[in-house]
């Protein structure tokens, strides 16, 4: 078997067999991949702590006839502050659910990976909802669903048609300039942005609309977010 090494964030995991797990990992080098982690549900497993949800880890993998098999793992970040706060953990799971549902397997996307690392790092030190809205705008633009800086011309007032999804932006709602800034500004610049409560509510509503139109369904994390 041949082996390789990746850096990635654990998006999802499910039990497999008596002691194994199948991990969904968004990696720097290969995009989203599935990994078989043998024996990690055993108490004696040395790798279990490095492949928890949200962890950013170095994974050493072997490839045989099926999916890559985890041989070693080393945590780079566990994002303990995000995991230990109910609200922050829910927002974090919202972000990884977005990545999981919007990306295809084995498509390298280093820019999106860097956005994912940045949003988690900044949420840990300065938890603000503008960071979550920025990630939503950036992932939609990065994957080609909608660009707020170059919106297509409307054929009906307030409605833009793009190949993937029909996007509706209400002229009396959040200003398109604010959405454009979330898409194009650096994370340092976004962290310094100030918006009022009305703008925050409208941003959340408009971006939720875009995401759910792309997915043609609601996110599981949305159900829990409404209860917070």
C-alpha positions in Angstrom: 0.0 0.0 0.0 1.1 3.6 -0.6 0.8 6.3 1.9 0.3 10.0 2.0 -0.1 12.8 4.5 -2.8 15.5 4.7 -3.9 18.4 6.9 -7.6 18.6 7.5 -10.6 19.5 9.6 -13.0 16.8 10.7 -16.5 17.6 9.3 -18.4 14.4 10.2 -18.0 10.9 11.5 -20.1 7.8 11.7 -19.6 4.5 13.4 -18.6 1.6 11.3 -18.4 -2.0 12.5 -17.6 -2.7 16.1 -14.8 -0.3 16.7 -14.2 1.8 13.6 -15.4 5.1 12.2 -15.7 6.6 8.8 -14.5 10.3 8.9 -15.4 13.0 6.5 -12.5 15.4 6.4 -12.0 18.7 4.5 -8.3 18.8 3.7 -5.9 21.4 2.5 -4.4 19.1 -0.2 -7.3 17.1 -1.6 -10.5 18.9 -0.6 -13.2 16.7 1.0 -12.3 13.0 1.5 -13.7 10.0 3.4 -11.3 8.1 5.7 -11.6 4.8 7.5 -10.3 5.1 11.0 -9.9 1.6 12.3 -10.2 0.9 16.1 -10.7 4.6 17.1 -13.8 3.7 19.2 -11.7 1.6 21.5 -10.7 3.1 24.8 -7.1 2.3 24.1 -6.9 4.1 20.8 -4.1 6.7 20.6 -5.7 8.3 17.6 -9.2 8.9 18.9 -8.5 12.3 20.5 -7.0 13.7 17.2 -10.0 12.9 15.1 -12.8 14.5 17.1 -15.3 16.7 15.3 -13.9 20.2 14.5 -10.3 19.1 15.1 -7.7 20.4 12.7 -5.2 17.5 12.4 -2.4 16.0 10.4 -3.5 12.6 9.1 -1.3 9.9 7.8 -3.2 7.6 5.4 -2.7 4.4 3.5 -4.5 3.7 0.3 -5.5 0.2 -0.7 -8.5 -0.9 -2.8 -11.1 1.1 -0.9 -11.1 4.4 1.0 -7.9 5.7 2.6 -7.1 4.1 6.0 -5.9 6.2 8.9 -2.6 5.0 10.4 -1.6 8.0 12.5 -3.1 11.4 13.5 -1.7 14.5 15.2 -3.9 17.4 16.4 -2.9 20.9 15.4 -6.0 22.7 16.9 -8.8 21.3 18.9 -10.8 24.5 19.2 -11.7 23.8 22.8 -13.3 27.2 23.4 -15.7 26.6 20.5 -16.6 23.1 21.7 -17.1 24.1 25.3 -19.6 26.9 24.6 -23.1 25.8 23.5 -23.7 28.7 21.2 -20.3 28.7 19.7 -20.3 25.0 19.2 -23.6 25.2 17.4 -22.3 27.9 15.1 -19.2 25.9 14.4 -21.3 22.8 13.5 -23.3 25.1 11.2 -20.1 26.0 9.4 -18.8 22.5 9.0 -22.3 21.3 7.8 -22.1 24.1 5.2 -18.7 22.8 4.0 -19.9 19.2 4.0 -23.1 19.8 2.0 -21.8 22.3 -0.5 -18.5 20.6 -1.5 -17.9 17.5 -3.6 -15.3 14.9 -2.7 -11.7 15.0 -4.0 -11.8 18.6 -5.3 -8.9 20.5 -3.9 -9.8 24.0 -2.7 -7.0 25.6 -0.7 -8.7 29.0 -0.5 -11.9 27.6 1.1 -9.7 25.6 3.5 -7.9 28.7 4.5 -11.3 30.5 5.1 -12.4 27.6 7.3 -9.2 27.8 9.4 -9.5 31.6 9.7 -13.2 31.6 10.8 -12.6 29.1 13.6 -9.4 30.9 14.8 -11.2 34.2 14.9 -14.4 32.9 16.5 -12.3 31.5 19.4 -10.7 34.8 20.2 -13.5 37.2 19.2 -16.9 35.5 18.8 -19.0 37.7 16.5 -21.8 36.7 14.1 -20.3 38.9 11.4 -17.6 36.2 11.0 -20.2 33.5 10.4 -22.0 35.7 7.8 -18.6 36.4 6.1 -17.9 32.7 5.9 -21.4 32.1 4.3 -20.8 34.8 1.7 -17.2 33.6 1.0 -18.2 29.9 0.5 -21.1 30.8 -1.8 -18.8 32.9 -3.9 -15.8 30.6 -3.8 -17.9 27.6 -5.0 -19.4 29.7 -7.8 -23.0 29.9 -6.6 -23.3 33.7 -6.4 -20.9 36.6 -6.4 -22.1 39.7 -4.6 -19.4 41.8 -6.1 -20.5 41.0 -9.6 -24.2 40.1 -9.4 -25.8 39.1 -12.7 -28.2 41.6 -14.2 -31.8 41.1 -13.0 -34.5 40.2 -15.5 -37.2 41.0 -12.9 -36.7 43.7 -10.2 -34.8 42.2 -7.4 -34.3 38.7 -8.9 -31.0 37.5 -10.3 -30.7 34.2 -12.3 -27.4 32.3 -12.2 -26.8 28.7 -13.4 -26.9 27.0 -10.0 -29.7 28.9 -8.3 -32.1 31.8 -8.6 -31.0 34.5 -6.1 -33.4 37.1 -4.8 -32.0 40.2 -3.2 -34.6 42.6 -1.8 -33.9 46.2 -2.8 -35.3 47.6 0.5 -33.3 45.1 2.6 -29.6 44.7 3.3 -27.4 46.8 1.0 -25.6 44.8 -1.6 -22.4 46.7 -0.7 -22.3 45.0 2.7 -22.6 41.6 1.1 -19.9 42.5 -1.3 -17.6 43.5 1.6 -18.1 40.2 3.3 -17.1 38.4 0.1 -14.0 40.4 -0.8 -12.5 41.8 2.4 -9.8 40.1 4.3 -10.5 38.4 7.7 -8.6 41.2 9.5 -10.9 43.8 7.8 -14.0 41.9 8.5 -13.1 41.5 12.2 -13.1 45.3 12.4 -16.4 45.8 10.7 -19.3 47.3 12.7 -22.9 46.7 11.9 -26.1 47.4 13.7 -28.7 44.9 14.9 -31.1 45.5 12.0 -28.2 44.9 9.5 -27.2 41.8 11.3 -30.7 40.3 11.2 -31.1 41.2 7.5 -27.7 39.7 6.6 -28.6 36.4 8.4 -31.9 36.3 6.6 -30.6 37.0 3.1 -27.6 34.6 3.4 -29.8 31.9 4.8 -32.1 32.3 1.8 -29.2 31.9 -0.6 -27.8 28.8 1.2 -31.1 27.0 1.4 -31.9 27.7 -2.2 -28.6 26.2 -3.2 -29.2 23.1 -1.0 -32.9 23.0 -1.8 -33.3 22.1 1.9 -32.7 23.5 5.4 -29.6 22.8 7.4 -29.8 20.6 10.5 -27.9 23.2 12.5 -30.6 25.8 11.7 -33.2 24.0 13.7 -31.0 24.1 16.8 -29.9 27.7 16.2 -33.5 28.9 16.3 -33.8 27.5 19.8 -30.8 29.5 21.1 
